[in-house]
């Protein structure tokens, strides 16, 4: 029963957070700086997730084959392939 309680609470809190923006802002638009900050939140969160899943372990730093794959993935867009 406890895991489902946690899932329910997290779902409710997520819904409240999503609803807070439109409720607090109404029909107004964000300023320039706030818009830039909001636009950067998703890429930063994705990068943090990728890094923690790649090198994070059970309370320890894990450097194994996943790190080489991550390095190759990061370098791939800069490699030019001739057709």
Secondary structure, 3 states (H helix, E strand, C coil): CHHHHHHHHHHHHHHHHHHHHHHHHCCCCCCHHHHHHHHHHHHHHHHHHHHHHHHECCCCECCCHHHHHHHHHHHHCCCCCCC
